[in-house]
């Protein structure tokens, strides 16, 4: 039986981060603890592979290098999905302690490795220089992104964001949805093509997938205003119990607006955050 193809899905390896970035798209500026082992992730992921095929698979954080089992993730994904492109984004601040993982990514091949530079840190710049000198790269430009690539399709890119954006009104302790026009909200979205596999379901984005936990951590402020967005029957997410038609409809909606987009702001109402002047290292407990 031919499987339904999902172009891309992300999965959280940890929500813990060593940086605090107001406006973080995975809400990792909150004080999370712990990590997901590959065995746990595989138990959640493997049943999906009986029904769907993922073209690209993102291993997300938090900061993935905080997960002591992250190599198991990378090797396990390649064994489980030999033809899938692995996307591995890090913030670079811990990479100087884990440079061997760069060689692992190269050996696995068909990997997109991204360093997102959030903060002025010489360790990050040194790691970028090391990687650029480590392999025989060829520069490429694809999908509006400057990357480098090796002969076995190991790709490397560096992002340097300057603005972050909040996906809800207020602060965490009094958060409320925007109730925007969904099409206008989608136009302002920075996660247009980023479905998230979380707790067995695939959500349209990390906002729709993680918001329930975010609200729970903060005592469910304005819960009555969030009910529509937390209802899996209305937020457009899918599960293993979904029909093939429901899964295909989900895929067809990737890159398009959905009713759940109403929770987020439009270009006119979005709260812009000066990222470089608000990010900071989290204090160790």
Order of alpha helices (4+ residues) and beta strands (2+ residues): beta-beta-alpha-beta-alpha-beta-alpha-beta-alpha-beta-beta-beta-beta-alpha-beta-beta-alpha-alpha-alpha-beta-beta
